[in-house]
Every structure is written in C-alpha cells, then in structure tokens.
Amino acid sequence: MRNRLKVLRAERDWSQGDLAERLEVSRQSVNAIETGKYDPSLPLAFRIADVFGLRIEDIFLKD
C-alpha cells in the first residue's frame, strides 16, 4: 500500500515529529508509515485522516 503522508505533511510544513505529536505516536512510527515499512491500524488511519481533514482513501492508495 502506498500513501501520501510525506507529501501531505510537507504541504503543511510539518516535521515527522510535529505529525507524530498530533497523532500521539512516535516519530519513528510516522517514518515507518511514510516509507511503507508499516501499515497503520485502522484506528490510527482514521486519526491520520482526521488530522489532515481527508478520507482514508485520499491518503492510502492501493498499489
């Protein structure tokens, strides 16, 4: 699964740490999601969507 997390974060000029703080996860978790090493749980995917004001499908894309 691909995602647009890094692009969305950059558009808002947020560091990985900034996003991690908003999501209440570690910066390492944000990095792992961005690089495709980790797929977030459904509750975390919903939190990510809420933070960006988007639908999950607008952030996470099928390969």
Contacts in CASP RR format, 6 or more apart in sequence:
PFRMAT RR
TARGET T0000
AUTHOR 0000-0000-0000
METHOD contacts of the structure
MODEL  1
MRNRLKVLRAERDWSQGDLAERLEVSRQSVNAIETGKYDPSLPLAFRIAD
VFGLRIEDIFLKD
1 36 0 8 1.000
1 39 0 8 1.000
1 60 0 8 1.000
1 61 0 8 1.000
1 62 0 8 1.000
1 63 0 8 1.000
2 36 0 8 1.000
2 60 0 8 1.000
2 61 0 8 1.000
2 62 0 8 1.000
2 63 0 8 1.000
3 33 0 8 1.000
3 34 0 8 1.000
3 36 0 8 1.000
3 59 0 8 1.000
3 60 0 8 1.000
3 61 0 8 1.000
4 58 0 8 1.000
4 59 0 8 1.000
4 60 0 8 1.000
4 61 0 8 1.000
5 19 0 8 1.000
5 30 0 8 1.000
5 33 0 8 1.000
5 34 0 8 1.000
5 48 0 8 1.000
5 59 0 8 1.000
6 34 0 8 1.000
8 52 0 8 1.000
8 54 0 8 1.000
8 59 0 8 1.000
9 15 0 8 1.000
9 16 0 8 1.000
9 18 0 8 1.000
9 19 0 8 1.000
9 30 0 8 1.000
9 34 0 8 1.000
14 22 0 8 1.000
16 27 0 8 1.000
16 30 0 8 1.000
16 31 0 8 1.000
16 34 0 8 1.000
17 27 0 8 1.000
17 30 0 8 1.000
19 30 0 8 1.000
19 51 0 8 1.000
20 26 0 8 1.000
20 27 0 8 1.000
20 29 0 8 1.000
20 30 0 8 1.000
22 51 0 8 1.000
23 29 0 8 1.000
23 30 0 8 1.000
23 44 0 8 1.000
23 47 0 8 1.000
23 48 0 8 1.000
23 51 0 8 1.000
24 47 0 8 1.000
25 44 0 8 1.000
29 38 0 8 1.000
32 38 0 8 1.000
33 39 0 8 1.000
33 40 0 8 1.000
33 48 0 8 1.000
40 48 0 8 1.000
45 56 0 8 1.000
45 59 0 8 1.000
45 60 0 8 1.000
46 56 0 8 1.000
48 56 0 8 1.000
48 59 0 8 1.000
49 55 0 8 1.000
49 56 0 8 1.000
49 58 0 8 1.000
49 59 0 8 1.000
52 59 0 8 1.000
END
